[in-house]
């Protein structure tokens, strides 16, 4: 898995609460059996007009100034609903490596860490201020430093964020979860011998 | 030491807690379906790994499969490929698969319980958020992503951080005509779609004890809509009665012993929770969602919100956006909302008891002329068979409903069952997200009884005043 240490990039705003994974990737694209190639279907129903091709000018993220964005700014409970990992796959394929929000839904949050995406949780008033700044400054960029757990604004102001130490280590090192667990295979063997499986 | 059911299951499944990483917990049952598994199997192949415990892994196909003409090949080539891929993967890795022609086929969260695969005290995962359903049996059950599916296939374990516990104690008694579906929608309306984030919720109280297993499954099923990791209900005599004699109950242990073990998982009296929420069941009315998130819900006697009455700007924006999408005027009485289509089914309400509820309501009636389509999709082949033995299908067909083959169907519209843009649907499913039942479709979540009454009247009604034809 790709490592995440420090990222400096353009921020794109998605001004909505409770963005569910059906919006991130609609179900018709869950029929694929591949893990990549979802960049064009991210936010499909919001991003395109009814023909499914023409960019919707009303969708804020489509604006030229947010092209090449690697950081997504949004509000609370991002990624709620279905467990589909297609959601982080599509965000990553589009180019996002970091999502800054007030809060995240549980399964989506876990899925991010299996795909090298850093979800950053910040206070509601900080998010409000960031929305304001992104909209009033062209080419607005943030620097997200996972090592020091800091988000740095263009004016140099640093904002601390919390993250569980193990999740942080996983992203910093790009660790594969299965590889980590298999280090303890003998313990799983032992556990299985004493655990009733009810077959 | 007194423990809650969550703590008991956690302790009994903890393989190891390394100092520098998340605890490793053992998984007793892994359910697999066609949509979230192909990339996981592919990952195993690439890494040259095997499925550690194919005997603890069970597959069914449900999301993509058609609910008509099941004898013909699946028309959509991508759906057909996904279904075929699951079949091939199961064969290659030695996993039992209830394919779409198997008499045990159905929605994964209906099949697991009815076959007796789901039992108290187990840990159960599936690449599907509604895995929370199985918590009704006192099993710790939750949805996982595809990378985690691969992890469970390879190791039969999962890395987990311990959740906080929330007790939702439901006191009083549910009024007549108010169901488990109304109760859970009322709870989500109260605590919000992120009210349970970071928690495992245990439902307690007399109301829960009196609920059937079907009702308990509905409650736990939609717990994910409140953002919780899992929902749990301590096992009791109702649980035992439901499970006894089911085909996948172990024969290697005497029934008496097994029942004692099942019941021993129940939370100890006096155990503590990180948080307790008390719900007064007497306050719960039949519920209808009016927006695009399950928390946007109203009692049947209520109205769609009025924007000027909402203080918080972000909330106001969300409501405004939802009303626009739903094509609803502010302040519209819920009973005045007319619908175009009816969907009865899903892992929330596709079980035999749900269908009996609908049959009671629609018996002797015909569906309204304004209803373009009303479909009833049983949750599994076994539910379908049972309903037909009881003659429920005749009641439905006589009333004007279409009686379909089992599957997820219009809950998420991955097959051909879907809404057209602008169509309004009374649905017994679990999510009213934008486009969930078809692009531009407008979903109102309701109980099975409400969906039945809505089909007859063409609009929402107070089911408590319904005139039944017995």
HADDOCK unambig.tbl for C-alpha pairs under 7 A between the chains (distance, minus, plus):
assign (segid A and resid 22 and name CA) (segid B and resid 436 and name CA) 6.63 0.50 0.50
assign (segid A and resid 27 and name CA) (segid B and resid 414 and name CA) 6.14 0.50 0.50
assign (segid A and resid 28 and name CA) (segid B and resid 414 and name CA) 6.12 0.50 0.50
assign (segid A and resid 30 and name CA) (segid B and resid 35 and name CA) 6.46 0.50 0.50
assign (segid A and resid 31 and name CA) (segid B and resid 35 and name CA) 6.52 0.50 0.50
assign (segid A and resid 31 and name CA) (segid B and resid 78 and name CA) 5.87 0.50 0.50
assign (segid A and resid 31 and name CA) (segid B and resid 79 and name CA) 5.96 0.50 0.50
assign (segid A and resid 31 and name CA) (segid B and resid 82 and name CA) 6.37 0.50 0.50
assign (segid A and resid 32 and name CA) (segid B and resid 78 and name CA) 6.90 0.50 0.50
assign (segid A and resid 33 and name CA) (segid B and resid 38 and name CA) 5.48 0.50 0.50
assign (segid A and resid 33 and name CA) (segid B and resid 39 and name CA) 6.12 0.50 0.50
assign (segid A and resid 33 and name CA) (segid B and resid 82 and name CA) 6.63 0.50 0.50
assign (segid A and resid 34 and name CA) (segid B and resid 39 and name CA) 6.03 0.50 0.50
assign (segid A and resid 35 and name CA) (segid B and resid 39 and name CA) 6.03 0.50 0.50
assign (segid A and resid 77 and name CA) (segid B and resid 194 and name CA) 6.27 0.50 0.50
assign (segid A and resid 81 and name CA) (segid B and resid 225 and name CA) 6.73 0.50 0.50
assign (segid A and resid 82 and name CA) (segid B and resid 128 and name CA) 6.70 0.50 0.50
assign (segid A and resid 82 and name CA) (segid B and resid 129 and name CA) 5.31 0.50 0.50
assign (segid A and resid 83 and name CA) (segid B and resid 127 and name CA) 6.61 0.50 0.50
assign (segid A and resid 83 and name CA) (segid B and resid 128 and name CA) 5.51 0.50 0.50
assign (segid A and resid 83 and name CA) (segid B and resid 129 and name CA) 5.04 0.50 0.50
assign (segid A and resid 83 and name CA) (segid B and resid 143 and name CA) 6.33 0.50 0.50
assign (segid A and resid 83 and name CA) (segid B and resid 144 and name CA) 6.07 0.50 0.50
assign (segid A and resid 83 and name CA) (segid B and resid 145 and name CA) 5.58 0.50 0.50
assign (segid A and resid 84 and name CA) (segid B and resid 36 and name CA) 6.74 0.50 0.50
assign (segid A and resid 84 and name CA) (segid B and resid 145 and name CA) 6.08 0.50 0.50
assign (segid A and resid 85 and name CA) (segid B and resid 145 and name CA) 5.25 0.50 0.50
assign (segid A and resid 85 and name CA) (segid B and resid 146 and name CA) 5.85 0.50 0.50
assign (segid A and resid 105 and name CA) (segid B and resid 197 and name CA) 6.81 0.50 0.50
assign (segid A and resid 105 and name CA) (segid B and resid 227 and name CA) 6.36 0.50 0.50
assign (segid A and resid 106 and name CA) (segid B and resid 197 and name CA) 6.44 0.50 0.50
assign (segid A and resid 106 and name CA) (segid B and resid 227 and name CA) 6.93 0.50 0.50
assign (segid A and resid 106 and name CA) (segid B and resid 229 and name CA) 6.77 0.50 0.50
assign (segid A and resid 107 and name CA) (segid B and resid 144 and name CA) 6.34 0.50 0.50
assign (segid A and resid 111 and name CA) (segid B and resid 145 and name CA) 5.90 0.50 0.50
assign (segid A and resid 114 and name CA) (segid B and resid 147 and name CA) 6.48 0.50 0.50
assign (segid A and resid 166 and name CA) (segid B and resid 20 and name CA) 6.72 0.50 0.50
assign (segid A and resid 166 and name CA) (segid B and resid 21 and name CA) 5.33 0.50 0.50
assign (segid A and resid 166 and name CA) (segid B and resid 22 and name CA) 6.73 0.50 0.50
assign (segid A and resid 178 and name CA) (segid B and resid 151 and name CA) 5.48 0.50 0.50
assign (segid A and resid 187 and name CA) (segid B and resid 15 and name CA) 6.87 0.50 0.50
assign (segid A and resid 188 and name CA) (segid B and resid 15 and name CA) 6.35 0.50 0.50
assign (segid A and resid 191 and name CA) (segid B and resid 15 and name CA) 6.08 0.50 0.50
assign (segid A and resid 197 and name CA) (segid B and resid 28 and name CA) 6.53 0.50 0.50
assign (segid A and resid 198 and name CA) (segid B and resid 250 and name CA) 5.43 0.50 0.50
assign (segid A and resid 199 and name CA) (segid B and resid 250 and name CA) 5.12 0.50 0.50
